[in-house]
């Protein structure tokens, strides 16, 4: 009887933990782990995210042009939810084309991002913050030709 109770308790605890988990899962494989030297990057989105694959074209921009920063843009196609603009930042002189599905993931220079987010600690959240991770990813992929440039853009904006 004790063995059955312990097994049921352990099973119930596992089910509760699994059902409470809401987290994205990034996956990466380096060139030494693939047969042909390919690099693989992917991630799952474990919530309601925009499932449309969109190509966001880059281009040349005029001095003084601004970019809207929208709140939770990764949920753009969610019924009953409209995006709001949190603020604006200056547009870069030149931007690169990037691909967007839920989260931005790849630009024309083959810089790819697989992300993992969680709610974070309450004491570091800010109601006046301008960027979510998807905003930083989009701006980084638009403005960087290399992974280092994308990371630098994201860090400077954050």
Sine and cosine of phi, psi and omega as CSV:
sin_phi,cos_phi,sin_psi,cos_psi,sin_omega,cos_omega
0.00,0.00,-0.69,0.73,0.02,-1.00
-0.89,0.46,-0.60,0.80,0.00,-1.00
-0.90,0.43,-0.66,0.75,0.01,-1.00
-0.91,0.41,-0.69,0.72,0.01,-1.00
-0.88,0.48,-0.69,0.72,0.01,-1.00
-0.91,0.42,-0.65,0.76,0.02,-1.00
-0.91,0.42,-0.70,0.72,0.04,-1.00
-0.89,0.46,-0.68,0.74,0.02,-1.00
-0.88,0.47,-0.72,0.69,0.00,-1.00
-0.89,0.46,-0.67,0.74,0.03,-1.00
-0.89,0.45,-0.70,0.71,0.02,-1.00
-0.89,0.45,-0.64,0.77,0.03,-1.00
-0.90,0.44,-0.67,0.74,0.04,-1.00
-0.90,0.44,-0.69,0.73,0.01,-1.00
-0.90,0.44,-0.69,0.72,0.02,-1.00
-0.89,0.46,-0.68,0.73,0.00,-1.00
-0.91,0.42,-0.67,0.74,-0.02,-1.00
-0.92,0.38,-0.64,0.77,-0.03,-1.00
-0.95,0.30,-0.40,0.91,0.00,-1.00
-1.00,0.09,-0.17,0.99,-0.06,-1.00
-0.98,0.20,0.87,-0.49,0.12,-0.99
-0.76,-0.65,1.00,-0.06,-0.05,-1.00
-0.50,-0.87,0.55,-0.83,0.09,-1.00
-0.99,0.16,0.45,-0.89,-0.02,-1.00
-0.83,-0.55,0.92,-0.38,0.06,-1.00
-1.00,0.07,0.50,-0.87,0.05,-1.00
-0.69,-0.73,0.70,-0.72,0.04,-1.00
-0.62,-0.79,0.62,-0.79,0.03,-1.00
-0.75,-0.67,0.81,-0.58,-0.01,-1.00
-0.99,0.12,0.17,-0.99,-0.08,-1.00
-0.90,0.43,-0.42,0.91,0.01,-1.00
-0.98,0.18,-0.18,0.98,-0.03,-1.00
-0.98,-0.21,0.01,1.00,0.04,-1.00
-0.90,-0.44,0.46,-0.89,-0.07,-1.00
-0.89,0.46,-0.58,0.82,-0.07,-1.00
-0.95,-0.31,0.17,0.98,0.02,-1.00
0.99,0.13,0.16,0.99,0.02,-1.00
-0.93,0.37,0.42,-0.91,0.11,-0.99
-0.94,-0.35,0.77,-0.64,-0.04,-1.00
-0.89,-0.46,0.70,-0.71,0.05,-1.00
-0.67,-0.74,0.72,-0.70,0.05,-1.00
-0.42,-0.91,0.25,-0.97,0.16,-0.99
-0.41,-0.91,0.40,-0.92,0.07,-1.00
-0.98,-0.20,0.48,-0.88,0.09,-1.00
-0.90,-0.44,0.91,-0.42,-0.11,-0.99
-0.98,-0.21,0.86,0.52,0.07,-1.00
-0.24,-0.97,-0.27,-0.96,0.02,-1.00
-1.00,0.01,0.97,-0.23,-0.02,-1.00
-0.84,-0.54,0.41,-0.91,0.04,-1.00
-0.87,0.49,0.88,-0.48,-0.08,-1.00
-0.99,-0.14,0.12,0.99,0.02,-1.00
-0.99,0.14,0.71,-0.70,0.12,-0.99
-1.00,0.06,0.88,-0.47,-0.01,-1.00
-0.87,-0.49,0.64,-0.77,0.13,-0.99
-0.98,-0.19,0.88,-0.47,-0.03,-1.00
-0.98,-0.22,0.95,-0.31,-0.11,-0.99
-0.94,0.34,0.60,-0.80,0.12,-0.99
-1.00,0.06,-0.11,-0.99,0.03,-1.00
0.24,-0.97,-0.07,-1.00,0.06,-1.00
-1.00,-0.03,0.60,-0.80,-0.07,-1.00
-0.77,-0.64,0.47,-0.88,-0.05,-1.00
-0.99,0.16,0.54,-0.84,0.10,-0.99
-0.84,0.54,0.66,-0.75,0.01,-1.00
1.00,0.04,-0.15,0.99,0.03,-1.00
-0.92,0.39,0.61,-0.79,-0.04,-1.00
-0.89,-0.45,0.37,-0.93,0.04,-1.00
-0.88,-0.47,0.77,-0.64,0.10,-1.00
-0.96,0.30,0.68,-0.74,0.12,-0.99
-0.95,-0.32,0.92,-0.40,-0.09,-1.00
-0.99,-0.16,0.53,-0.85,0.00,-1.00
-0.98,0.18,0.80,-0.61,0.04,-1.00
0.74,0.67,0.84,0.55,-0.03,-1.00
-0.92,0.39,-0.29,0.96,0.01,-1.00
-0.94,0.34,-0.19,0.98,0.03,-1.00
-0.95,-0.32,0.51,0.86,-0.10,-1.00
-0.83,0.56,-0.59,0.81,-0.07,-1.00
-1.00,-0.09,0.13,0.99,-0.02,-1.00
-0.93,0.36,0.82,-0.57,0.00,-1.00
-0.86,0.52,0.65,-0.76,0.05,-1.00
0.98,0.20,0.07,1.00,0.00,-1.00
-0.83,-0.56,0.82,-0.57,0.08,-1.00
-0.94,-0.35,0.52,-0.86,-0.01,-1.00
-0.98,0.20,0.60,-0.80,0.10,-1.00
-0.88,-0.47,0.48,-0.88,-0.01,-1.00
-1.00,0.01,0.84,-0.55,0.01,-1.00
-1.00,0.10,-0.45,0.89,-0.03,-1.00
0.12,-0.99,-0.17,-0.99,0.01,-1.00
-0.69,-0.72,0.46,-0.89,0.12,-0.99
-0.72,-0.69,0.36,-0.93,0.04,-1.00
-0.89,0.45,0.66,-0.75,0.06,-1.00
-0.97,0.24,0.54,-0.84,0.09,-1.00
-0.96,0.28,0.43,-0.90,0.02,-1.00
-0.88,0.48,-0.61,0.79,-0.01,-1.00
-0.72,-0.69,0.73,-0.69,0.10,-1.00
-0.83,-0.56,0.39,-0.92,-0.02,-1.00
-0.95,-0.31,0.49,-0.87,0.05,-1.00
-0.91,0.41,0.65,-0.76,0.08,-1.00
-0.66,-0.75,0.30,-0.96,0.00,-1.00
-0.96,-0.27,0.65,-0.76,-0.12,-0.99
-0.72,-0.69,0.80,-0.60,0.19,-0.98
-0.54,-0.84,0.96,-0.28,-0.11,-0.99
0.93,0.36,-0.95,0.31,0.10,-1.00
-0.90,-0.44,0.56,-0.83,0.10,-0.99
-0.89,0.46,0.60,-0.80,-0.09,-1.00
-0.68,-0.73,-0.30,0.95,-0.09,-1.00
-0.38,-0.93,0.65,-0.76,0.10,-1.00
-0.92,-0.39,0.06,-1.00,-0.08,-1.00
-0.90,0.44,-0.25,0.97,0.02,-1.00
-0.99,-0.16,0.26,0.96,0.05,-1.00
0.90,0.44,0.45,0.89,0.19,-0.98
-0.99,0.13,0.81,-0.58,-0.10,-0.99
-0.83,-0.56,0.60,-0.80,0.00,-1.00
-0.82,-0.57,0.73,-0.68,0.22,-0.97
-0.86,-0.50,0.86,-0.50,-0.16,-0.99
-0.93,-0.36,0.33,-0.95,0.08,-1.00
-0.66,-0.75,0.86,-0.51,0.04,-1.00
-0.83,-0.56,0.33,-0.94,0.11,-0.99
-0.54,-0.84,0.15,-0.99,-0.11,-0.99
-0.91,0.41,-0.47,0.88,0.03,-1.00
0.99,0.16,0.02,-1.00,-0.02,-1.00
-0.99,0.11,0.64,-0.76,-0.03,-1.00
-0.84,0.54,-0.62,0.79,-0.10,-1.00
-0.95,0.33,-0.19,0.98,0.02,-1.00
-0.96,-0.29,0.05,1.00,0.05,-1.00
-0.99,0.12,0.49,-0.87,-0.01,-1.00
-0.66,-0.75,0.83,-0.56,0.04,-1.00
-0.92,0.39,-0.35,0.94,-0.01,-1.00
-0.99,-0.12,0.10,1.00,0.02,-1.00
-0.90,0.44,0.55,-0.84,-0.06,-1.00
-0.99,-0.11,-0.54,0.84,-0.17,-0.99
-0.93,-0.37,0.62,-0.78,0.29,-0.96
-0.98,-0.22,0.19,-0.98,-0.05,-1.00
-0.87,0.50,-0.61,0.80,-0.02,-1.00
-0.91,0.41,-0.52,0.85,0.08,-1.00
-0.91,0.41,-0.73,0.68,-0.01,-1.00
-0.90,0.44,-0.64,0.77,0.03,-1.00
-0.89,0.45,-0.73,0.69,-0.01,-1.00
-0.88,0.48,-0.74,0.67,-0.01,-1.00
-0.92,0.40,-0.62,0.79,0.04,-1.00
-0.90,0.44,-0.74,0.68,-0.01,-1.00
-0.92,0.40,-0.54,0.84,0.05,-1.00
-0.94,0.35,-0.52,0.85,-0.19,-0.98
-0.94,-0.33,-0.07,1.00,-0.06,-1.00
-0.86,-0.51,0.67,-0.74,0.04,-1.00
-1.00,-0.05,-0.36,0.93,-0.01,-1.00
-0.79,-0.61,0.26,-0.97,0.03,-1.00
-0.87,0.50,-0.65,0.76,0.02,-1.00
-0.89,0.46,-0.67,0.74,0.02,-1.00
-0.90,0.43,-0.67,0.75,0.01,-1.00
-0.88,0.47,-0.71,0.71,0.01,-1.00
-0.89,0.45,-0.65,0.76,0.01,-1.00
-0.90,0.45,-0.71,0.71,0.03,-1.00
-0.86,0.51,-0.76,0.65,-0.02,-1.00
-0.87,0.49,-0.69,0.73,0.01,-1.00
-0.91,0.42,-0.68,0.74,0.00,-1.00
-0.91,0.42,-0.65,0.76,-0.01,-1.00
-0.94,0.35,-0.63,0.78,0.00,-1.00
-0.91,0.41,0.00,0.00,0.00,0.00
